[in-house]
Each structure stands twice: as structure tokens, then as C-alpha cells.
């Protein structure tokens, strides 16, 4: 099978929709001889922070010398980004690589016959996400990784990644309101879906401190005889934010992270707490690896600076909680500087709440229509934006137009911030590169 044929098979499977439930993925994995049962899996659920937290965990483990696989969704810049392999190079640097095209085609060549046999025998054809989940797990098994980190795609309880039965630990990142049409319209219902990844006797760790969320997590852990560790961000001392690094003290040790954002302190705390948990389970991870891994961790698209004079930044804030953190981050780093927004969102997101928090800080707002079938029209987004600000709002339609408009009249000390749907950040990055303005 060629890479093109493999991708065509996955894309054709979009016709089967997006179905929450474990019956089909369980049958598919059984036919592939359940490779998930042969991996040491760290299972991660949450609304925001999954990508940053797992990038930090993977980087620390790699700095210690472990070979780490990671499955993420959605991919932002390239399809191959979905499956990542992190290891320590011969020069001591943490390197992160994506699954190769051959890795995709070879793995799908094993999965496709299993899918076809399932249909013949009366089972539902696996969805594209179920196929990609199987691909990720199978590839990491064939690559003989020491740890496999799986990010939940949607919710947790009925997500395809929850086919795993014996993770070594479960990590719950920040929980907030998103995907309410699937997960429920209250924070308690959403938390219950996330808590669905908790397994019998498997330790759980989180930084969530909302009493409503904690009650759900504590009750679930009690039901399943699982020990719950709750971390508090006040454990981070001497926290300072700079555009080159964020520095803090934790348990008497100084750390720094290069990933920018007011929210990255909490993600770093959760990553370090997870490493402490793994250490308690018998996995050796020294202090040098913790510091080196955290400092070398990278996660593109999260308050990522692409250019300077003026600053051009991209961020994937696509729900209310992420917007609140982005607002704090903007104020933290840039104070009262003039900020121009380029905003593109999907129609099923709570864009009104996002704009309610973000729009008052803007000098100018430029709206675009992302290249996505679920995109909200830029004209409609512009109308919504005007409700929350007194600044100039421009409907640019396309990303390229928006970039040109944003630079028109911008001073060197200004800030241009493109945010919204993760799916359109690659458009922004490519258009900025074509314009010759990226650094």
C-alpha cells in the first residue's frame, strides 16, 4: 500500500461519521491482537492543556533516555503530526519526530483488511478516528516504545482511545465547557465524561481545583479504587514570565520552560507531578532529566511567536477557558501595547464567549473564514465581534488578506495575534511565510 492509498482509505472512512462508543474499536483492536495491552500507556483527558502537558511529559522521559510515543488530535500543521516519537539524540538533545509516510502506509495495510472483514461479518466499519487510533497504537507497538502517551480525542468515557484497559496512570488536564453538544451542558456532566478514562486501581493526577469537578473525580476514583493526586498551582514559587522563558521553583528546585503562556505553569506542574507519580511506580527519572526535558519541550501553535517588529503570534484558543488564559497571557507579556487580532473559528464553538473576553483588548479585529467545512463565515464573526468592542472590525475573508491588512499601518512595537480554531493556524503560518515576514 502506498501512502496516498492509505490516506485515501482513512479519508473515505469519514463517510462513517464520528461515533462515540467502544464496540467497534474494541473489535478492531481484537483483530489486531490488542497491541494496546502490550504498551505502558499514559492516558490523558481534559479540555485544554493536553498537548502542552504531554509534550512536557514526553520531553522529560526522553531526556532520561526513554523512547516515547505520543498520539495527539487534532493535528495542526501536518497529518503526520498525529503520531510522534520523542527520544534523546546522541548529542543529548531531545528530538521529536513524526510518523513517516511509510509508517502510515505499512500500518494501514494491516488495518484495512481487518476493517473489511468486520463489515463482511456484520460489524460497523470503523470511523476515521478509530482507524487513526488503531494506527497510532499499532505503530508505537511496532516501534517498541518505552511509554505511549494517548490524548483523548473527545470526552473520554466513549472516546476510541478508551479501548485501553490497563494504563499505568491517568492524567486529567484542565476541564471546561467545550463540545457540550456531545458531552453535556454542565461542568459536572463534562467532568464525568472525562473521568470515564479512570480505570480500576490506576492512579490519577490532576490540577483541577473547581469543587464541582473535584467531586466528580473523587467519586469516580473512590468507585474504582484509584488513588487521586490533586496538585495546586500555589506549589509553584517565584513564577516569572519572560518572552524567552518562564521560570519557577518547585519543591526547592528551579525550572524553566520555553513554551510561552500564562497557562503553561499549570501544565508544567501537572507534567512534573506525573513524573513524580511514575517515579513512585518504579520508573527512574532523575532531576537532570526533569530540568533538561522541561526546558527543551516544544509545542507549536500555542502562543508561538512567528515574527518580531511587530510581534506576530499564533494561538489555538478555541473555547472560553482558553480565551481567558490567552487574555491573561497577552496582558502578562505585552501590557498596554496596541494589539491587532486575526480571528477565525468553527461555527460549533462558543465564539461569542471568546470574543466577550478577548475583544475589549483589541485595537483592531480582522475576521477570516478558515478553510474548513465547519467554519463560521468571517462576515458573521465580524458582526459578533462588533458587539464586544468599540474598535475597528474588518472582514478580510481570507487569511492572506488578513495578514496584509494587519501589517498595514502597524508599528514595530505593535502585536498581531492570530487565534481561534486550531485547524486554521497552519493556514496562518503558511501565509505569513509566503509573505516573507516570518523570522
Wavefront OBJ file of the C-alpha trace (Angstrom):
o trace
v 0.000 0.000 0.000
v 1.264 3.481 -0.836
v 0.957 6.477 1.463
v -1.597 8.005 -0.913
v -3.682 4.825 -0.841
v -3.503 4.728 2.955
v -4.645 8.341 3.263
v -7.440 7.704 0.753
v -8.680 4.777 2.860
v -8.687 6.926 6.006
v -10.410 9.818 4.231
v -13.018 7.520 2.696
v -13.819 6.315 6.207
v -15.089 9.812 7.038
v -18.357 8.654 5.466
v -18.973 6.586 8.603
v -19.155 9.753 10.670
v -17.894 10.390 14.177
v -19.416 7.937 16.603
v -18.817 7.836 20.328
v -18.643 4.281 21.645
v -16.180 1.445 22.170
v -17.778 -1.571 20.473
v -16.232 -1.029 17.031
v -12.742 0.000 18.186
v -12.684 -2.928 20.645
v -13.418 -5.377 17.839
v -10.854 -3.763 15.547
v -8.112 -3.914 18.196
v -9.003 -7.550 18.956
v -8.389 -8.424 15.309
v -5.032 -6.625 15.520
v -4.136 -8.751 18.571
v -4.685 -5.949 21.099
v -1.320 -4.162 20.887
v -2.591 -1.650 23.479
v -2.339 -4.364 26.135
v 1.403 -4.654 25.459
v 2.257 -0.975 25.948
v 2.922 1.162 29.020
v 0.280 3.818 28.406
v -0.222 7.220 29.994
v -3.812 8.213 29.218
v -4.604 11.952 29.140
v -8.039 13.603 29.090
v -9.132 17.216 29.551
v -10.495 20.227 27.696
v -7.355 22.351 27.426
v -3.657 21.758 28.012
v -3.403 18.147 26.815
v -0.900 18.889 24.052
v 1.390 21.094 26.138
v 1.303 18.754 29.137
v 2.020 15.623 27.113
v 4.819 17.404 25.221
v 6.467 18.182 28.565
v 5.986 14.656 29.919
v 7.404 13.128 26.722
v 10.379 15.511 26.721
v 11.286 14.735 30.345
v 11.034 10.973 29.789
v 13.131 11.272 26.615
v 15.776 13.313 28.477
v 16.061 10.375 30.899
v 16.697 8.072 27.930
v 13.256 6.562 27.400
v 11.759 6.199 23.925
v 8.302 7.794 23.979
v 5.390 7.583 21.555
v 2.577 10.125 21.560
v -0.831 10.214 19.873
v -2.488 13.631 19.600
v -5.559 15.141 17.979
v -6.286 17.224 16.134
v -3.167 17.657 14.029
v -2.476 21.312 13.271
v 0.359 21.629 10.772
v 0.707 18.223 9.091
v -1.220 14.951 9.052
v 1.814 13.037 10.324
v 1.805 15.167 13.473
v -0.841 12.823 14.913
v 1.761 10.234 15.902
v 5.021 11.483 17.391
v 8.167 9.765 18.621
v 10.403 11.501 21.146
v 13.888 10.392 22.148
v 17.294 11.628 23.267
v 19.830 12.143 20.489
v 23.459 11.086 20.630
v 24.338 14.727 21.374
v 21.998 14.804 24.365
v 19.182 16.830 22.801
v 15.542 15.804 22.957
v 14.328 15.216 19.394
v 10.754 14.847 18.265
v 9.839 13.111 15.012
v 6.528 12.407 13.289
v 5.381 9.059 11.961
v 6.817 8.577 8.470
v 4.693 8.108 5.370
v 5.945 4.518 5.216
v 4.924 4.088 8.848
v 1.394 5.177 7.956
v 1.116 3.033 4.829
v 2.599 -0.084 6.461
v 0.276 0.177 9.460
v -2.861 0.930 7.453
v -2.017 -2.054 5.223
v -2.627 -4.210 8.322
v -5.696 -2.306 9.499
v -7.633 -2.131 6.225
v -8.185 -5.925 5.849
v -9.401 -6.067 9.452
v -11.935 -3.309 8.730
v -13.164 -5.039 5.585
v -13.542 -8.352 7.422
v -15.534 -6.633 10.150
v -18.062 -5.311 7.633
v -18.425 -8.741 5.998
v -19.143 -10.226 9.436
v -21.799 -7.662 10.283
v -19.835 -5.160 12.361
v -19.821 -1.426 11.698
v -16.950 -0.097 9.638
v -14.524 1.794 11.932
v -14.608 5.584 11.669
v -11.554 7.526 10.537
v -10.704 8.444 14.151
v -10.953 4.807 15.227
v -8.649 3.832 12.355
v -6.163 6.571 13.277
v -6.250 5.494 16.924
v -5.521 1.908 15.906
v -2.764 3.156 13.584
v -1.112 5.139 16.367
v -1.210 2.309 18.899
v -0.040 -0.301 16.383
v 2.817 1.881 15.144
v 4.021 2.665 18.662
v 3.917 -1.045 19.478
v 5.951 -1.900 16.369
v 8.440 0.869 17.238
v 8.843 -0.734 20.677
v 8.383 2.491 22.638
v 9.030 2.508 26.381
v 5.964 4.690 27.022
v 2.921 5.522 24.892
v 1.049 8.722 25.696
v -2.512 8.802 24.367
v -4.546 12.001 24.236
v -8.299 11.605 24.321
v -9.946 12.908 21.160
v -13.357 13.845 22.585
v -14.624 13.408 26.130
v -13.101 10.227 27.487
v -15.639 7.602 28.522
v -16.704 6.748 24.959
v -13.623 8.003 23.125
v -11.798 5.477 20.924
v -8.610 5.821 22.998
v -10.548 4.413 25.959
v -10.229 0.990 24.361
v -7.188 0.617 26.614
v -7.847 -1.309 29.817
v -4.578 -1.113 31.738
v -2.865 2.304 31.566
v -0.095 2.915 34.074
v -1.670 6.243 35.051
v -4.404 8.676 34.021
v -3.847 12.421 33.699
v -6.739 14.899 33.749
v -5.833 18.366 32.463
v -7.973 21.496 32.763
v -11.702 20.812 32.330
v -14.051 23.483 30.999
v -17.083 23.887 28.751
v -16.495 22.656 25.200
v -18.154 20.123 22.877
v -21.288 20.497 25.024
v -23.478 19.062 22.268
v -21.709 15.731 22.849
v -20.573 15.833 26.475
v -23.374 17.644 28.304
v -24.310 21.205 29.174
v -22.912 21.352 32.723
v -19.363 21.211 34.013
v -20.301 18.157 36.117
v -21.526 16.226 33.070
v -18.404 17.137 31.110
v -16.178 16.133 34.049
v -17.978 12.783 34.278
v -17.196 12.068 30.614
v -13.526 12.974 31.151
v -13.424 10.826 34.293
v -14.554 7.907 32.159
v -10.907 7.104 31.384
v -10.231 6.228 35.059
v -9.619 2.512 35.435
v -9.807 0.161 38.394
v -6.794 0.647 40.673
v -4.981 3.009 38.259
v -3.581 6.213 39.832
v -4.987 9.555 38.634
v -3.446 13.030 38.740
v -4.949 16.464 38.066
v -4.593 20.199 38.683
v -8.325 20.883 38.575
v -9.452 22.696 41.709
v -13.079 23.508 40.844
v -15.150 21.834 43.613
v -17.733 20.588 41.104
v -15.049 18.897 39.012
v -13.162 17.534 42.007
v -16.311 15.965 43.428
v -16.797 14.017 40.185
v -13.148 12.933 40.041
v -13.076 11.926 43.719
v -16.315 9.957 43.450
v -15.105 8.129 40.332
v -11.753 7.303 41.901
v -13.484 6.012 45.038
v -15.747 3.782 42.928
v -12.737 2.358 41.076
v -10.321 2.148 43.985
v -7.957 4.578 42.258
v -5.710 6.983 44.139
v -6.251 10.631 43.160
v -3.456 13.211 43.402
v -4.613 16.836 43.228
v -1.897 19.421 42.593
v -2.179 23.109 43.459
v -0.593 25.821 41.330
v 0.442 27.623 44.524
v 3.138 24.934 44.765
v 4.949 26.848 42.011
v 7.042 29.560 43.657
v 8.977 32.541 42.238
v 6.996 32.285 38.998
v 8.281 34.813 36.450
v 7.282 35.340 32.826
v 9.688 36.437 30.089
v 9.481 36.156 26.311
v 12.499 33.836 26.287
v 11.350 31.533 29.120
v 9.050 31.099 32.114
v 10.894 30.305 35.352
v 9.659 28.912 38.642
v 10.649 26.946 41.733
v 9.013 23.617 42.586
v 9.898 21.532 45.639
v 13.070 23.558 46.114
v 14.319 23.174 42.521
v 14.428 25.875 39.848
v 12.948 25.083 36.423
v 12.358 26.907 33.173
v 10.083 26.259 30.216
v 10.384 27.772 26.751
v 6.720 27.332 25.882
v 5.113 30.707 26.462
v 1.759 31.411 28.070
v 0.303 32.226 31.468
v -1.290 28.771 31.459
v 1.966 26.850 30.917
v 2.888 26.996 34.595
v -0.058 24.773 35.468
v 0.764 22.424 32.585
v 4.378 22.184 33.793
v 3.168 21.434 37.327
v 0.963 18.625 36.020
v 3.828 17.243 33.932
v 6.203 17.252 36.911
v 3.518 15.708 39.107
v 3.037 12.943 36.548
v 6.791 12.315 36.538
v 6.705 12.086 40.358
v 3.861 9.582 40.038
v 5.820 7.485 37.516
v 8.808 7.575 39.851
v 6.620 6.217 42.667
v 5.630 3.370 40.343
v 9.284 2.380 39.951
v 10.394 4.274 36.839
v 13.652 6.132 37.397
v 13.626 9.770 36.271
v 16.415 11.950 37.656
v 16.434 15.659 38.433
v 18.688 16.483 35.473
v 16.190 14.882 33.066
v 13.320 16.804 34.646
v 15.076 20.131 34.167
v 16.521 19.407 30.725
v 13.313 17.839 29.425
v 11.119 20.663 30.629
v 13.440 23.294 29.152
v 13.567 21.516 25.780
v 9.832 20.789 25.482
v 8.163 22.346 22.432
v 4.570 22.635 21.287
v 3.911 24.643 18.141
v 0.816 26.792 17.805
v 0.438 27.714 21.463
v 1.341 31.384 21.906
v 4.056 30.830 19.322
v 5.996 33.884 18.148
v 6.476 33.726 14.374
v 7.887 37.217 13.755
v 9.039 40.362 15.552
v 8.824 44.126 14.947
v 5.894 43.872 15.101
v 5.342 40.659 17.032
v 3.250 38.132 15.119
v 1.870 35.402 17.381
v -0.433 32.431 16.829
v -2.504 30.628 19.459
v -5.179 27.936 19.360
v -7.614 29.477 21.864
v -10.904 27.995 20.630
v -13.110 27.911 23.747
v -13.968 30.181 26.669
v -11.423 28.839 29.138
v -8.601 29.031 26.598
v -9.652 32.593 25.737
v -9.477 33.611 29.408
v -5.942 32.220 29.662
v -4.947 33.892 26.379
v -6.258 37.223 27.684
v -4.152 36.900 30.849
v -1.126 35.898 28.776
v -1.494 38.897 26.478
v -1.696 41.234 29.456
v 1.221 39.462 31.145
v 3.651 39.854 28.257
v 2.517 42.947 26.397
v 0.629 45.151 28.842
v -0.833 48.169 27.066
v 0.729 47.694 23.612
v -1.537 48.006 20.577
v -2.845 44.589 19.573
v -4.463 43.587 16.285
v -6.390 40.316 16.189
v -6.817 37.943 13.289
v -9.653 35.619 14.290
v -11.086 32.519 12.629
v -13.361 29.994 14.345
v -15.559 26.995 13.701
v -19.309 27.534 13.803
v -19.864 24.985 16.592
v -17.596 26.844 19.033
v -18.773 29.365 21.624
v -17.248 32.262 19.703
v -19.442 34.791 21.469
v -17.823 33.999 24.819
v -14.364 34.003 23.237
v -14.941 37.472 21.814
v -16.543 38.726 25.004
v -13.270 38.091 26.846
v -10.791 38.969 24.107
v -12.327 41.803 22.062
v -12.029 44.603 24.665
v -8.208 44.369 24.497
v -8.040 44.844 20.722
v -7.006 47.913 18.749
v -8.305 46.261 15.570
v -10.054 42.948 14.837
v -9.756 41.213 11.467
v -12.009 38.228 10.808
v -11.361 35.351 8.403
v -13.165 32.231 7.233
v -10.948 29.176 7.952
v -10.574 26.579 5.202
v -12.828 24.099 6.978
v -16.324 22.838 6.188
v -17.347 23.634 9.783
v -16.010 27.214 9.609
v -18.031 30.234 10.683
v -18.231 32.846 7.918
v -15.952 35.812 8.536
v -18.862 38.189 7.889
v -20.882 36.625 10.703
v -17.861 36.646 13.015
v -17.318 40.337 12.284
v -20.900 41.117 13.274
v -20.395 39.224 16.528
v -17.085 40.966 17.262
v -18.682 44.420 16.990
v -20.910 43.561 19.949
v -17.933 43.438 22.298
v -15.619 46.283 21.223
v -15.508 49.868 20.015
v -12.509 49.234 17.769
v -12.273 48.798 14.010
v -13.578 45.402 12.806
v -12.618 44.304 9.283
v -13.935 41.290 7.389
v -10.876 40.096 5.445
v -12.449 36.819 4.224
v -9.081 35.097 3.651
v -6.010 34.619 5.819
v -3.673 36.203 3.242
v -5.806 39.334 3.099
v -5.914 39.459 6.890
v -2.122 39.327 7.183
v -1.673 42.148 4.691
v -4.268 44.264 6.478
v -2.735 43.553 9.893
v 0.679 44.831 8.783
v -0.759 47.912 7.094
v -0.061 50.786 9.493
v 1.420 48.541 12.196
v 4.332 49.913 14.185
v 7.383 47.872 15.199
v 6.258 47.769 18.834
v 2.720 46.548 17.992
v 1.423 42.998 18.401
v -0.521 40.945 15.841
v -2.255 37.934 17.373
v -3.920 35.256 15.228
v -6.093 32.936 17.291
v -9.171 30.747 17.202
v -9.567 27.357 15.601
v -6.501 25.136 15.765
v -7.327 23.936 12.258
v -6.551 27.296 10.653
v -3.205 28.004 12.337
v -1.385 26.147 9.576
v -3.045 28.494 7.055
v -1.749 31.470 9.016
v 1.758 30.067 9.297
v 1.967 29.246 5.589
v 0.543 32.618 4.511
v 2.950 34.501 6.762
v 5.869 32.508 5.342
v 4.752 33.246 1.780
v 4.567 36.936 2.619
v 8.249 36.851 3.629
v 7.543 38.242 7.094
v 8.193 35.176 9.281
v 11.506 35.017 11.078
l 1 2 3 4 5 6 7 8 9 10 11 12 13 14 15 16 17 18 19 20 21 22 23 24 25 26 27 28 29 30 31 32 33 34 35 36 37 38 39 40 41 42 43 44 45 46 47 48 49 50 51 52 53 54 55 56 57 58 59 60 61 62 63 64 65 66 67 68 69 70 71 72 73 74 75 76 77 78 79 80 81 82 83 84 85 86 87 88 89 90 91 92 93 94 95 96 97 98 99 100 101 102 103 104 105 106 107 108 109 110 111 112 113 114 115 116 117 118 119 120 121 122 123 124 125 126 127 128 129 130 131 132 133 134 135 136 137 138 139 140 141 142 143 144 145 146 147 148 149 150 151 152 153 154 155 156 157 158 159 160 161 162 163 164 165 166 167 168 169 170 171 172 173 174 175 176 177 178 179 180 181 182 183 184 185 186 187 188 189 190 191 192 193 194 195 196 197 198 199 200 201 202 203 204 205 206 207 208 209 210 211 212 213 214 215 216 217 218 219 220 221 222 223 224 225 226 227 228 229 230 231 232 233 234 235 236 237 238 239 240 241 242 243 244 245 246 247 248 249 250 251 252 253 254 255 256 257 258 259 260 261 262 263 264 265 266 267 268 269 270 271 272 273 274 275 276 277 278 279 280 281 282 283 284 285 286 287 288 289 290 291 292 293 294 295 296 297 298 299 300 301 302 303 304 305 306 307 308 309 310 311 312 313 314 315 316 317 318 319 320 321 322 323 324 325 326 327 328 329 330 331 332 333 334 335 336 337 338 339 340 341 342 343 344 345 346 347 348 349 350 351 352 353 354 355 356 357 358 359 360 361 362 363 364 365 366 367 368 369 370 371 372 373 374 375 376 377 378 379 380 381 382 383 384 385 386 387 388 389 390 391 392 393 394 395 396 397 398 399 400 401 402 403 404 405 406 407 408 409 410 411 412 413 414 415 416 417 418 419 420 421 422 423 424 425 426 427 428 429 430 431 432 433 434 435 436 437 438 439
